[in-house]
Amino acid sequence: MSVSLGDIAGLLAALAFVALVVVLAVPLLRLGAVLDETRTSVTRFTEHTLPVIDEAAETVRGANAQLGKVDTVTTSAAEIGTNVSALTTLVSATLARPMIRVAAFSFAVRSVVARRRGRS
């Protein structure tokens, strides 16, 4: 059995290819383990994050409901302010002018009485 130089070269090439496959297989296996760990971490993160997101959404819904109530209260307060303004205008028109006239008349009467007392 004679081994030729071509057979030796082929054997060396095959061994080099096997060594290359082994050298490349180790990082690929480690990369697979890292990817599995990453997948597990993402799954845990998702499991913990989803309840927080649901709770935040519920809080926002509650805040929106409270804002609706506040809007109702402020609308009512604005209407009360308008009604008070109208009532003030009505009272002013109804009572203030006659009161001013009575005050002016009273002042005139006192002035006349004071002048007459001064002459007597």
Helices and strands as residue ranges (DSSP letters): H 5-91, I 92-96, H 97-119
